[in-house]
């Protein structure tokens, strides 16, 4: 079931609370306002964290001609990175228990590769960005949900 309280809150932000008061003092909106709020809401996205498959990092390093330099380097940073890219299928950034630790380790590995002159800050930024994505903020919002939420809000149900 949709969270009608959140839907109503966001719809009021979009429409403006002053536009939702009828002559009898009860909140309301016209169909164009419902549609405008719906149109904005179905297009809204939010940043989310996602896991990074090691194959994607490998592809990036190969395509940017950094792979071989890391692979043959005697630098500890390169050896640790190669081990990690071999042992792990993915860097599980979304794991609630270990995700922050995994992200910190990946970042420190990238920093060590920068210090060893095997990659640069742009490479690090692009690799770390592999763990970011956009997701729809309201993925299951239906056309009538905004109207229902505002009606329930006006009736004191939410």
C-alpha positions as CSV (number, residue, x, y, z in Angstrom):
1,X,0.0,0.0,0.0
2,X,1.4,3.4,-0.9
3,X,2.5,5.7,1.9
4,X,-0.3,8.3,1.5
5,X,1.1,10.6,4.2
6,X,4.4,10.9,2.3
7,X,2.5,11.3,-1.0
8,X,0.3,14.0,0.5
9,X,3.3,15.8,2.0
10,X,5.2,15.9,-1.4
11,X,2.0,16.9,-3.3
12,X,1.5,19.9,-1.0
13,X,5.2,20.9,-1.5
14,X,4.6,20.8,-5.3
15,X,1.1,22.4,-5.4
16,X,1.6,24.8,-2.5
17,X,-0.6,24.6,0.6
18,X,-2.2,28.0,-0.2
19,X,-3.7,26.5,-3.4
20,X,-5.3,23.7,-1.5
21,X,-7.9,25.6,0.5
22,X,-11.4,25.8,-0.8
23,X,-13.9,28.5,0.1
24,X,-15.3,26.2,2.8
25,X,-11.9,26.1,4.4
26,X,-11.3,22.4,3.5
27,X,-8.2,21.5,1.6
28,X,-8.7,20.6,-2.0
29,X,-7.1,20.7,-5.4
30,X,-8.4,20.7,-8.9
31,X,-7.6,17.9,-11.4
32,X,-4.9,19.9,-13.1
33,X,-3.1,20.3,-9.7
34,X,-3.3,16.6,-9.0
35,X,-1.9,15.9,-12.5
36,X,0.9,18.4,-12.1
37,X,1.9,16.9,-8.7
38,X,1.7,13.4,-10.2
39,X,3.8,14.4,-13.2
40,X,6.5,15.9,-11.0
41,X,6.5,12.9,-8.6
42,X,6.7,10.1,-11.2
43,X,9.8,11.8,-12.7
44,X,11.6,12.3,-9.4
45,X,14.7,10.3,-8.7
46,X,17.0,9.8,-5.8
47,X,20.6,8.7,-5.5
48,X,21.1,5.1,-4.3
49,X,24.1,3.0,-3.6
50,X,24.6,-0.2,-5.7
51,X,27.1,-3.0,-5.6
52,X,30.1,-2.8,-8.0
53,X,30.9,-5.9,-9.9
54,X,34.7,-6.4,-10.1
55,X,34.3,-7.2,-13.8
56,X,33.2,-3.6,-14.3
57,X,36.3,-2.3,-12.6
58,X,38.5,-4.7,-14.6
59,X,36.9,-3.5,-17.9
60,X,37.4,0.1,-17.0
61,X,41.1,-0.5,-16.1
62,X,41.7,-2.4,-19.4
63,X,39.9,0.2,-21.5
64,X,41.9,3.0,-20.0
65,X,45.2,1.1,-20.3
66,X,45.7,0.9,-16.6
67,X,45.2,-2.8,-16.1
68,X,48.6,-4.0,-17.2
69,X,50.5,-1.4,-15.2
70,X,48.7,-2.5,-12.1
71,X,49.0,-6.2,-13.0
72,X,52.8,-6.1,-13.4
73,X,53.5,-3.6,-10.7
74,X,55.5,-4.6,-7.6
75,X,53.8,-1.9,-5.6
76,X,51.9,-3.3,-2.6
77,X,48.8,-1.3,-3.6
78,X,48.8,-3.0,-7.0
79,X,49.1,-6.4,-5.4
80,X,46.3,-5.8,-3.0
81,X,44.1,-4.5,-5.7
82,X,44.8,-7.5,-8.0
83,X,44.0,-9.8,-5.1
84,X,40.8,-8.0,-4.4
85,X,39.7,-8.0,-8.0
86,X,40.4,-11.8,-8.1
87,X,38.9,-12.8,-4.8
88,X,35.7,-10.8,-4.9
89,X,33.0,-11.0,-7.5
90,X,31.6,-7.7,-6.4
91,X,32.1,-5.0,-3.8
92,X,28.9,-5.3,-1.8
93,X,28.4,-1.6,-0.9
94,X,24.7,-2.3,-0.2
95,X,25.3,-4.9,2.5
96,X,23.9,-3.3,5.7
97,X,26.5,-4.8,7.9
98,X,29.7,-4.5,5.8
99,X,28.9,-2.0,3.1
100,X,30.5,1.0,4.8
101,X,33.7,-1.1,5.4
102,X,33.7,-2.3,1.8
103,X,33.3,1.2,0.5
104,X,36.1,2.5,2.7
105,X,38.4,-0.3,1.7
106,X,37.7,0.3,-2.0
107,X,38.4,4.0,-1.6
108,X,41.6,3.3,0.3
109,X,42.7,0.9,-2.5
110,X,42.1,3.6,-5.1
111,X,44.0,6.1,-3.0
112,X,47.0,3.8,-2.7
113,X,46.9,3.3,-6.5
114,X,47.0,7.0,-6.9
115,X,49.9,7.3,-4.5
116,X,51.7,4.7,-6.6
117,X,51.0,6.7,-9.8
118,X,49.0,3.7,-11.2
119,X,45.7,5.6,-11.6
120,X,44.7,9.2,-11.1
121,X,41.9,11.0,-9.3
122,X,39.6,10.9,-12.3
123,X,40.0,7.1,-12.5
124,X,39.2,6.9,-8.8
125,X,36.1,9.1,-9.2
126,X,34.8,7.1,-12.1
127,X,35.4,3.7,-10.4
128,X,33.7,5.0,-7.2
129,X,30.8,6.3,-9.2
130,X,30.1,2.8,-10.4
131,X,28.5,2.3,-6.9
132,X,26.0,5.1,-7.5
133,X,22.8,5.0,-9.4
134,X,19.5,6.9,-9.7
135,X,16.3,5.2,-8.7
136,X,12.7,6.4,-9.1
137,X,11.6,8.0,-5.8
138,X,8.0,6.9,-6.3
139,X,8.3,3.7,-8.4
140,X,4.7,2.5,-7.9
141,X,2.9,5.8,-7.9
142,X,-0.4,5.5,-9.7
143,X,-2.4,8.4,-11.2
144,X,-5.1,8.4,-8.5
145,X,-2.7,8.2,-5.5
146,X,-2.1,11.9,-5.3
147,X,-5.8,12.7,-5.3
148,X,-6.5,9.9,-2.7
149,X,-3.7,11.1,-0.5
150,X,-4.9,14.7,-0.5
151,X,-8.5,13.7,0.0
152,X,-7.5,11.5,3.0
153,X,-5.4,14.4,4.4
154,X,-8.4,16.8,4.1
155,X,-10.6,14.2,5.9
156,X,-8.0,13.8,8.7
157,X,-7.3,10.2,7.9
158,X,-3.6,10.8,7.5
